[in-house]
Each structure stands twice: as structure tokens, then as C-alpha cells.
Amino acid sequence: MVDKNLLRHLAKKYPDVKSATEEIVNRNAILSLPKGTEYFFSDLHGEHEAFIDMLKSASGVIRSHIEEIFGPDLTREEREELAALVYNADAEIKRQKKNPELDFDKWCKESIMSLVLICKAVSTKYTRSKVRRRLPKEYAYIIDELLHADDEENKSNYYGKIISTIVECGIAEEFIEEMTKVISSLAVDRLHIIGDIWDRGSHPDLIMDFLMNYHDVDFQWGNHDIVWMGAATGNWACITNVLRMNISYNNFDMLEIGYGINLRPLATMAENIYGDDPCEFFKPKRLDENKFDPVDDSLASKMNKAIAICQFKVEGQRIMAHPEYHMENRLLLDKIDFEKGTVQLRDGEFPLRDTNFPTIDPEHPYELTKEEREVLNALEASFLQSEKLQKHIRFLYSHGALYTVINGNLMYHGCIPIDEDGNFEDCTVNGVTTSGKAYMDYLDEQVRKAYFAPDQSQETGRSGDLMWYLWLSSKSPLFGKDQMTTFERCFVADKKTHKEHTVPYYKLINRKDICEKILAEFGLDPKTSHILNGHVPVKIKDGESPVKGEGKLFIIDGGHNPQCIQALVKNIQDYLPGRPLTILTGVLADKDYRQMLASLAPYAERFFCVTPPSPRALAADKLAELVNGMGIPAQSCGEVQTAAALALSCGKPVIACGSLYLAGTARDALLSIIRGEKQTNG
């Protein structure tokens, strides 16, 4: 049956046969082109440098083009320099200018010509009009001419004149930087972020600034995203959570400078209350140093404890206000025996490692003090009035959703609630019971209303309570565990109380029929479609594969934890059994690198260690010293390229692993050497 409303809409845009025919020709032409490259990321966790570096390299796509175009004509070192120019033009230009023997103008001309050839290669999947839309306005005409000059006889002279003029006019450096941005833009047609821009990393604000200027991006919200979305509504439960997390990771620059959150009232209250309390168990983890807003550990520890106590009080109030959330097991302040210094948890009574609670009234443990209420009121105003935060959150709404269906893929961050029998679980929120796709659609609708139109929302209590529920509830499709044990991690030393058990979904997705059932629920063909899942807790069992359901579901996550190293070990056992290996690695100092080394040691004959490009990196010489202490030869290398050459020269299989900061560089370096050797050998 013809949709007349649709036809009327189309008639306004294409009022006659000529305009409609033109668009049909255009659409058919686009369909004949190769599919643009889609890039999937998940769990960025505020790691802005690693994310942007990986995106600029397009996961090796750009390097592959460099090898194809320049392999026979440029040396390995020249190809490395060209790749470095595309990945980080500013740094490479500065490096080249320091070379006293370099004719810099000549280098600029040659670089521009090389960049034009790379740009041509990455633009072949697009129409000319689409390429034009990606060009910087001030250089669009020049770049378009360089990309589409057709006269072969005069092209060389034409190119030469344009490029010479660019250099003579003194705009070569800026032009080169803009060209590299165009290449990176064309190398990836569409970017998918499957959850968690925010978390412990120091600058999710810089990630959002970057993405707001990206040509095509979508988000599938994660639980860390949703709690920030709730904080942006002024919800106290969400605000206290995001502040506790970021204070505990020393992210004061992001909070106060990036988002303009005024933490002075909290700092004053914390100093007044905990002046003599060292708050030793609340000392922040320093993943990055604050450049503009350094806070000493003593004050940060007190602020961390003060906001944590506020969090547990406010969360208790929300739990009691929402009995339908069924979260009574997280009411713990009233389970404290203040005289004995213990707390009653679901697994028994446990001693508290910190028993100083000057702001908790044992008779009314969830009641905020006057000073705490004043601080939370000030913080709420600060979050609501943060122009940058509100801009970022609105962008997250306009370009995001709880799930996305595109190109035969179903993308979501956490899980779809299902019971142990594989049935979609009935979930009740705001008195409405739904399951499967209907549950996801209802939550998406209500989350939007909570921010944009709270008066139209079915939510009860404070606006944003739903976001807090999605942050930590066992029924949340963004969390996927039975409980969030924040209180236990803060106050109980016994680590068995810290355990968070995953829901049945994470076991059942190993079954193909379950994955196909989920796909069908969302209107996709189970035979041809796939699920792209964001962060899936990997502690279900060591070494689990990121491919589930016989290839129907793919987990998108970084290999930066011991469980992923166990997956690597399993692959070593399966594909390289009994073969001594050479390991190329570099790690961040805050990661569990000792366990990683212990897992790889039985298979390693030699290590080559490098320092990842991050202020949090563990120095290569320290890593090598640690490996040597384990009785395995290890060498510290200044450059990844050097380490790659030495590793390959050993004649054994090479495993590159460790920090994501090294992923693109290590891959490029190894492939460059291997391809260079093949060309040399004919």
C-alpha cells in the first residue's frame, strides 16, 4: 500500500520528474561505490590520547595505503615518516624542522604531493560531492583541484605550480595539517562509539570536544555515560557518583577546568569534617597529573570520603523512594554496628577498615547534615550551569541511543535482560512492565524525557533517578551485574565482599540460538545480521573469546587487562604451541602489568620493551629491569621501530601486546619491515 504522507513529503523535495530522476541517478551511483569504512570503539573511559591516536591511524587503513602507493619507491624509514606525518602532523613537522641538513621547503613540497596521493586513495569510496563536504572551507578549492586534475599531460606541471605557490605563500605547514585531517576523515566513513566515553580517564571532555567536530558519529550509551547524563539533570545520586569516581582518580582538571564544576564548597566541608582524619583508604589514584588545578593527596582524600558518604546517604534515600527498584540489599548505612565497627552484608558480618563517621546519625543514617545539603545544592547548580557539560550531553542525546540498528548490525553497550532459561526478562520501571526490545525502547524514551521534558516523564521522585537506576541496577541493560559494591570497596578490606556477579546474559550469549533470538527481537535477520556488544565483563572465565554465539556476536573492547592477556595466552597455546616467542611490549604504570608478564613468561624467549606515548607510561628501562629479574632476557628500546626490527631479527614468532597506545604504531612498524623484506627478496 502506498504511503501518501511519504509521497507528499517527497513531492516537496522533488517536485518534478527531472529532480526525482537526478536523485535516483545519484543514489544508484552511490550504491555502486564500495561501502565506506565503519570504525567501532567501546569503553574509551576518558583516555583521550589513546583514542585519538588510534582513530587517526584508522587501525592500519592509512598505513596499508602508504604501503600500496609508495612501497616500491620509498625506503622503510621514509614510509614510517610519512605515516607519522598523517597520524600527528604537528609533531612530525616540528621534528623535521629541527634537522639542520633538511631543505624544509623541498620537504614540504614532497610531503604535500605524497599526501595528495594518499588522499586520492582514501577518497575512492565516495562521490566527489561527499569528498568536497569533508574539505576545510579555506582550502577546499585547492585540495579539490589537486585531487581531481585530469589532464595527464599537464598534470605534473599543474600540481607543481599549485604546491610551489602554497610553499611560497608561507601556508605549507597549515596546509599539510589540514590535508592530514582530510585523510583521517576520509579513511573512516562512520564512527560508532558503543558506550562509555566517561570513567576513570582524565579527559572525556576532550574526547567529546573532538567528536562534536567529527563528520559522522553515533553513540550507544554506556552506564558511565548515563550517570553523567543523570548528573546533568542535577540528580544528586548521579552527581555524587561521578564526583567520587573522578576525585578518586585525581581528575580535577577535567572537573573544574574542563566543565567548570565548583568544588570549593566540597573541599571546605571535607577539611572541616575530616581535618584530623588521614582518610588513607580514600587516597586518589594518580593516572595523570593536573596541570591547572593540582590538589594535594591529603585534601583530595578528604573530599573523596566526604562525597562518598553523601553518595551512600543519597542513594539510600532513592532506594527507599523507589521500592519498585528492588535494591533494598544496597541499604547498608543502617547495617553498621558503630560500637563494634562492623557491617552486616549479605554474606555475613565484616569488620570495617574505617570507622570514623562524624556525619552519620546512627538513628537516622541516611539523613544529610545541613552542611551536606548546602554543598549538594551548590554542586547541583554547578552541574546545571556548566555550559560545556550541557552541550556535551545534548550532543550525546542527539547522536546517541540505548541501542542502534544499522547495516545489519545491532549495537548496544551492556546486555539485554534475559533469564536463565533464555527468555526476555520482564522488567518494571515507573510501574510499566516490558521486556526485550520494548523495554529498551521504553527506557530510551524515558531517559530523553527526564532530561528534555521532565514534566512529561513517567518518572517519580527526582528527575534523573532513572539514569541512576540504569547506572547500577541488576535489571539495567547498561550494567549487567547483581550489585555495585562501592561501599564494600571503600570500607571493607575482605575482597570477597567486592564481588559483583554477572547476570545470565553473559553466559547465554555463547549460544548461537540466543544471539539469533535477540537479533530477531530487534527486527533483524538472524541468519545475516550480527550483534556488536560494548563492554562485556570479562571475568566470566579467564581467556574468553570476544566472538560469541558461533560468530553472531562480537565484543568490542580493548585488550588492556589480565583477562584479555589470558585470551592471548589461549591463542598462543592454540596456534603457536611449543614455539619460543619474542615479545614486543609497553605498558601503562597503572595497569596490572606484573600479572601480564607472569602470564606471558612461560612462552617468552626474549622481551623488547618500549615506553608508550602517555604520561602514565611505565618507562621501558623499568619494564625491562622487571623482566630481567624474572630470568628472561629483556632490552629497553627508545623507539617502537627499533624494537620491531630487533624483535623480527630474532627469527622467532613476534607477539606485540600491552598498551593500546602502541597498537597502531607496533602493527605499522612490524608490517613495514616484513613487507620491505619481501620486496627486497623479489
TORROVEX-610767 format. One record per residue (C-alpha): x, y negated, z; residue in one letter. Coordinates in steps of 0.001 Angstrom, whole numbers, padded with zeros to 6 digits, always signed. Example, Ala and Ser with C-alpha at 12.3 -4.5 7.8 and 13.67 -1.06 7.14 Angstrom:
<gumis>
+012300+004500+007800a+013670+001060+007140s
</gumis>
This chain:
<gumis>
+000000+000000+000000m+001376-003435-000976v+002127-005805+001921d+000537-009054+000739k+002122-011102+003527n+005545-009920+002421l+004762-010744-001204l+003649-014268-000236r+006892-014760+001681h+008972-013535-001271l+006998-015769-003649a+008144-018853-001734k+011790-017868-002127k+011490-016515-005687y+008654-018442-007346p+009172-017188-010904d+010414-014220-012919v+013775-015850-013620k+014689-016423-009961s+013467-012968-008943a+015413-011312-011775t+018550-013212-010821e+018304-011954-007254e+017665-008363-008402i+020795-008515-010567v+022760-009920-007633n+021530-007231-005232r+022260-004404-007664n+025735-005796-008262a+026377-005861-004510i+025174-002259-004170l+027661-001181-006815s+030595-002518-004777l+032416-000328-002232p+030982-000513+001275k+032657-003134+003421g+034786-002017+006342t+032996-001842+009685e+035095-002057+012845y+033808-000627+016125f+035060-001730+019540f+033912-000929+023041s+034895-001837+026589d+037034-004886+025883l+036910-005699+029603h+038270-009214+029157g+041537-008008+027554e+041598-010828+025014h+045164-010484+023749e+044950-006750+023020a+041551-007121+021360f+042533-009994+019075i+045821-008303+018142d+044011-005088+017163m+041347-006989+015242l+043912-008978+013270k+045661-005781+012213s+042303-004245+011195a+043533-000952+012663s+046132-000472+009931g+043972-001507+006951v+046115-004546+006202i+049331-002599+006591r+048077+000005+004127s+047506-002724+001539h+051017-004078+002128i+052482-000626+001530e+050449-000123-001650e+051288-003532-003127i+054886-004058-002025f+056190-000562-001252g+058476-000306-004319p+059607-003946-004274d+060232-004953-000645l+062512-003390+001931t+061037-001891+005070r+062183-004913+007064e+060540-007301+004593e+057280-005372+004744r+057423-005468+008552e+057913-009239+008462e+055009-009661+006054l+052724-007599+008307a+053860-009637+011315a+053011-012822+009398l+049439-011649+008788v+048966-010481+012382y+050398-013600+014050n+051305-016325+011577a+052211-018951+014141d+054739-016739+015910a+056288-015455+012683e+056645-018953+011210i+058395-020145+014372k+060702-017120+014240r+061621-017731+010628q+062298-021434+011215k+064905-020529+013830k+067010-018783+011171n+069706-021344+010168p+070524-019447+006983e+066954-019382+005715l+065722-021619+002886d+062405-022252+004629f+060657-023862+001645d+061546-020884-000531k+060328-018528+002197w+057011-020400+002334c+056528-020122-001434k+057280-016403-001452e+055058-015809+001576s+052112-017645+000032i+052438-015606-003152m+052545-012371-001139s+049530-013439+000914l+047581-014168-002280v+048202-010613-003491l+047112-009150-000131i+044044-011374-000112c+043106-010148-003583k+043372-006550-002400a+041139-007002+000652v+038552-009031-001296s+037747-006370-003905t+034767-005082-001897k+032938-008389-002049y+031207-010640-004537t+033013-013820-005424r+030369-015895-003647s+030825-013924-000439k+034590-014424-000597v+034060-018160-001041r+031946-018271+002132r+034882-016863+004111r+037320-019518+002885l+038265-022521+005044p+036497-025610+003759k+039625-027759+003400e+041489-025143+001329y+038587-023328-000334a+039225-024691-003835y+042970-023934-003751i+042541-020395-002434i+039727-019669-004882d+041923-020769-007772e+044827-018611-006567l+042570-015577-006185l+040750-015826-009486h+043154-017234-012058a+042506-015049-015130d+044873-016331-017775d+047691-013762-017605e+049902-015709-019996e+049889-018889-017931n+049095-017440-014500k+052684-017319-013259s+053328-020967-014075n+049895-021951-012749y+050469-020132-009453y+053943-021587-009177g+052737-025149-009639k+049959-024816-007047i+052253-023221-004481i+055085-025696-005096s+052675-028569-004578t+051457-027047-001307i+055039-026936-000035v+055924-030425-001340e+052876-031919+000375c+054031-030517+003723g+050999-028332+004347i+052633-024935+003763a+052621-023816+007392e+048967-024688+007903e+048037-023141+004566f+049838-019892+005437i+047985-019692+008757e+044646-020240+007028e+045473-017593+004414m+046226-015020+007114t+042877-015812+008767k+041103-015245+005435v+042878-011894+005015i+041875-010750+008509s+038317-011907+007857s+038029-010021+004562l+039717-006886+005914a+036723-006336+008237v+033241-006935+006844d+031342-006412+010069r+032389-006097+013694l+030422-004077+016254h+031099-004551+019985i+029490-001605+021763i+029433-003128+025194g+031411-004740+027977d+033072-007955+026910i+033441-008697+030626w+035017-006756+033502d+038396-006948+035232r+040365-008582+032402g+041385-012195+032766s+039729-013862+029773h+036388-012617+028471p+035689-016322+027925d+038415-016450+025264l+037028-013314+023610i+033607-014952+023383m+035129-018181+022028d+036827-016111+019323f+033734-014066+018459l+031479-017107+018206m+033577-018159+015214n+033674-014684+013679y+031854-014198+010391h+029706-011173+011288d+029476-009582+014715v+026856-007783+016754d+026768-006599+020368f+025229-003675+022147q+025100-004863+025739w+027042-003013+028422g+026429-003067+032166n+029220-005604+032710h+027617-007834+030081d+024176-007506+031596i+025301-008507+035093v+026820-011707+033644w+023577-012279+031746m+021771-011978+035077g+024225-014343+036754a+023458-016885+034024a+019818-016888+035208t+021028-017861+038687g+020292-014468+040217n+022225-014159+043496w+022695-010393+043324a+024313-010745+039905c+026335-013835+040863i+027845-012179+043939t+028765-009096+041908n+030581-010968+039136v+032386-013187+041632l+033515-010281+043810r+034829-008382+040778m+036722-011323+039342n+038114-012613+042620i+039336-009079+043332s+041274-009232+040029y+042589-012765+040545n+040631-014236+037613n+040422-017778+038981f+041453-019451+035721d+038523-017859+033914m+036025-018654+036668l+036976-022232+037499e+038726-023495+034345i+037048-021365+031673g+033493-021537+032999y+033737-024415+035446g+032359-022424+038396i+032979-024452+041564n+034441-022028+044117l+035380-024666+046703r+032283-024080+048898p+033045-020341+048959l+036720-020969+049747a+035832-023332+052597t+033347-020874+054103m+035776-017957+053783a+038569-019903+055512e+036231-020942+058315n+034884-017431+058916i+037973-015300+058336y+040734-017710+059350g+042464-015159+061581d+041412-012062+059604d+044069-010923+057092p+041338-009134+055069c+044039-006701+053987e+041662-004398+052130f+040386-007279+050003f+043721-008410+048615k+043313-009154+044872p+044968-007069+042195k+047150-009362+040094r+046759-008236+036494l+047521-011751+035239d+048810-014901+036898e+046645-018007+036934n+048272-020861+035025k+045935-023674+036046f+044228-022550+039239d+046595-020431+041370p+045074-019208+044623v+047294-017568+047219d+046536-013986+048216d+045575-014926+051765s+042744-017232+050726l+041697-015006+047793a+041381-012019+050171s+039110-014008+052482k+036997-015229+049567m+036713-011664+048284n+035472-010358+051628k+033098-013293+052142a+031400-012833+048756i+031292-009029+049226a+029355-009414+052475i+026990-011838+050732c+026582-009274+047932q+025601-006446+050283f+023101-008678+052063k+021510-009995+048874v+021404-006524+047297e+019686-005201+050390g+017048-007888+050036q+016487-006987+046370r+016196-003272+047166i+013556-003964+049830m+011734-006329+047450a+011655-003632+044747h+010665-000261+046239p+009962+000879+042651e+013736+000801+042027y+014140+003759+044436h+017521+002518+045630m+016974+002820+049387e+020087+005002+049657n+022141+001847+048986r+020828+000103+052123l+023994+000541+054190l+024436-002502+056426l+021714-001185+058745d+023555+002172+058832k+026616+000648+060518i+027277+001517+064164d+029020-001697+065184f+030146-000314+068536e+031676+002896+067155k+032955+001265+063955g+031312+003870+061716t+028736+004016+058936v+026209+006724+058138q+026370+007712+054455l+024576+010452+052552r+027452+012872+053234d+027747+012123+056939g+029222+009578+059319e+032524+007934+058374f+034871+005527+060176p+035153+002013+058785l+038631+000735+057956r+037478-002862+058545d+035131-003616+061446t+035184-007404+061522n+031642-008532+060581f+031198-012001+062129p+028308-012984+059797t+026206-009809+060183i+023481-009755+062828d+023074-006068+063824p+019375-006696+064439e+018877-008354+061035h+021828-007152+058948p+020501-008355+055570y+019764-011896+056711e+022057-014568+055263l+023513-017174+057580t+022751-020847+056951k+026259-021377+055561e+025983-018340+053260e+022675-019615+051849r+024185-023045+051211e+027155-021502+049411v+024921-019291+047254l+022715-022260+046376n+025810-024164+045251a+027074-021209+043241l+023685-020741+041582e+023714-024371+040467a+027256-023969+039152s+026326-020922+037048f+023163-022558+035708l+025021-025748+034781q+028034-024075+033162s+027704-025237+029564e+030229-022745+028200k+028791-019769+030078l+025260-020545+028953q+026480-020952+025353k+028234-017578+025510h+025203-015853+026989i+022862-017308+024368r+025210-016037+021656f+025167-012613+023305l+021371-012663+023112y+021135-013962+019533s+023661-011430+018208h+023007-008541+020577g+020537-005957+021802a+020290-002975+024086l+020794-000772+021016y+021285-001286+017280t+020422+000859+014260v+022458+000076+011152i+023821+002033+008172n+022570+005324+009578g+024247+004757+012940n+022600+004426+016338l+024799+002344+018640m+024415+001846+022378y+026747+001397+025306h+025823+003856+028036g+023178+006561+027714c+019570+007430+027016i+017985+008695+030259p+017217+012408+029872i+016579+015067+032480d+018484+018313+032979e+016157+020099+030530d+016954+017616+027764g+013630+015776+027915n+013459+011992+027775f+013085+010877+031360e+010085+008813+032470d+011359+005542+033948c+009228+002953+035734t+010129-000727+035726v+007740-003576+036614n+005019-000952+037018g+005385+000159+033397v+006412+003782+032767t+008120+004614+029483t+010817+006911+028119s+013252+007236+025218g+013089+004510+022589k+010035+002903+024208a+011993+002481+027446y+014917+000835+025620m+012576-001469+023693d+010710-002488+026851y+013942-003256+028711l+015277-005284+025778d+012081-007337+025650e+012027-007974+029398q+015718-008889+029589v+015142-011569+026947r+012096-012929+028734k+013956-013021+032056a+016408-015487+030522y+014378-017452+027967f+010809-017277+029325a+010747-016048+032950p+007122-017152+033314d+006134-014667+030582q+008165-011810+032047s+006506-008955+033918q+009438-009033+036338e+008646-009550+040012t+010929-011128+042608g+013784-013372+041485r+014427-013898+037797s+017316-011681+036752g+016560-008854+039188d+016060-006608+036160l+019608-007343+034997m+020936-006414+038430w+018897-003183+038246y+020435-002388+034853l+023899-003087+036271w+023816-000280+038847l+020645+001819+038846s+020765+005566+038201s+017873+005016+035764k+019748+002334+033847s+020770+003253+030286p+023795+000990+030811l+025190+002637+033962f+024570+006379+033879g+025625+007366+037407k+023745+008263+040551d+025011+005277+042554q+027553+002468+042582m+029761+002934+045651t+031062-000613+046065t+030527-000693+049841f+032395+002581+050318e+035338+001402+048221r+035560-001764+050306c+035114-000355+053794f+035615+003439+053868v+039056+004991+053454a+037806+008508+052675d+037864+008655+048876k+035283+011406+048641k+032705+008751+049563t+033728+006762+046491h+032489+009436+044100k+029875+008391+041549e+028208+011368+039850h+027208+011104+036206t+023643+011718+035027v+022686+014802+032906p+023070+012875+029622y+026861+013135+029685y+026791+016905+029844k+023936+017404+027408l+025404+015319+024558i+027833+018170+023926n+024815+019902+022364r+024021+019131+018743k+020266+019564+019244d+020209+016917+021983i+022055+014411+019795c+019680+015142+016909e+016718+014719+019253k+017980+011259+020260i+018503+010279+016616l+015003+011390+015674a+013558+009459+018611e+015004+006265+017137f+013674+006968+013650g+016908+008232+012077l+017504+011327+010001d+019210+013767+012406p+020978+015507+009531k+022793+012465+008139t+022937+009963+010997s+025308+009555+013932h+025427+008090+017420i+028186+005644+018297l+028362+005567+022068n+030194+002922+024055g+031958+003710+027273h+031141+007214+028435v+032627+008120+031845p+035481+010475+031015v+035789+012231+034371k+033220+014850+033459i+036167+017095+032802k+039785+016378+032030d+040661+016220+028390g+037172+015988+026952e+036868+015201+023267s+035459+011857+022095p+033471+013779+019481v+030275+015339+020821k+027352+017363+019549g+029318+019036+016751e+030166+015686+015205g+026838+013920+015758k+028076+011570+018492l+031299+009575+018709f+032574+007887+021844i+034171+004503+021158i+036665+003786+023941d+040348+003113+024474g+042878+005776+025469g+044302+003909+028420h+043588+006195+031342n+044810+009574+032632p+041753+011404+031328q+042470+010267+027777c+046075+011367+028198i+044690+014786+029153q+042797+014758+025858a+046117+014021+024129l+047749+016899+026019v+044994+019235+024867k+045648+018225+021252n+049371+018822+021755i+048575+022301+023047q+046230+022978+020118d+048271+021545+017247y+051903+021447+018417l+052198+024471+020709p+055714+025199+021922g+057311+022347+019967r+059509+019847+021851p+058275+016299+021270l+059700+012817+021077t+057528+010265+022916i+057335+006588+021953l+055542+004727+024724t+054987+001474+026555g+052574+000813+029401v+050960-001913+031477l+052136-002122+035072a+048606-001944+036492d+047747+001359+034766k+048335+004841+036192d+051468+005391+034099y+053048+007795+036614r+050255+010314+036084q+050512+009778+032324m+054235+010574+032413l+053680+013609+034636a+051115+014948+032146s+053423+014479+029130l+056694+015541+030781a+056339+019319+030164p+056116+018705+026415y+058701+015930+026004a+062313+016302+024975e+063051+012571+024899r+061318+009231+025519f+061828+005899+023765f+060361+003097+025863c+059223-000359+024789v+057636-003342+026524t+054072-004058+025314p+053340-007708+024370p+051446-008536+027569s+052289-010435+030771p+051077-007330+032612r+053543-005032+030842a+055931-002749+032675l+059436-003559+031440a+060860-000916+029098a+064018-000500+031182d+061978+000208+034323k+059858+002752+032476l+062980+004412+031054a+064551+004495+034526e+061470+006260+035880l+061536+008854+033068v+065269+009464+033526n+064557+010052+037204g+062236+012881+036145m+065179+014568+034413g+064137+013646+030867i+066399+011511+028644p+064870+008092+028032a+066090+004991+026232q+064854+001418+026575s+064338-000322+023202c+063909-004012+022540g+061640-003653+019504e+058946-001187+018514v+060557-000851+015077q+063853+000197+016707t+062097+002704+018941a+060194+004140+015952a+063397+004575+013921a+065225+006249+016807l+062235+008485+017574a+061957+009706+013978l+065711+010238+013737s+065457+012954+016401c+063806+015247+013869g+061006+016299+016229k+057276+015500+016123p+056719+011965+017449v+053844+011061+019772i+053116+007339+020204a+050922+006656+023217c+050350+004302+026128g+049062+000734+025968s+046532-000344+023341l+048731-003396+022829y+051145-001080+020980l+048622+000836+018878a+048771-001145+015648g+052469-002018+015825t+053629+001522+016601a+051456+003017+013861r+052711+000486+011326d+056355+000980+012281a+056198+004774+012069l+054275+004827+008781l+056581+002254+007237s+059674+004345+007953i+058055+007575+006778i+056802+006009+003528r+060158+004346+002965g+061951+007679+003270e+059540+009277+000796k+060195+006531-001765q+063962+006847-001295t+063784+010592-001827n+061873+010125-005046g
</gumis>
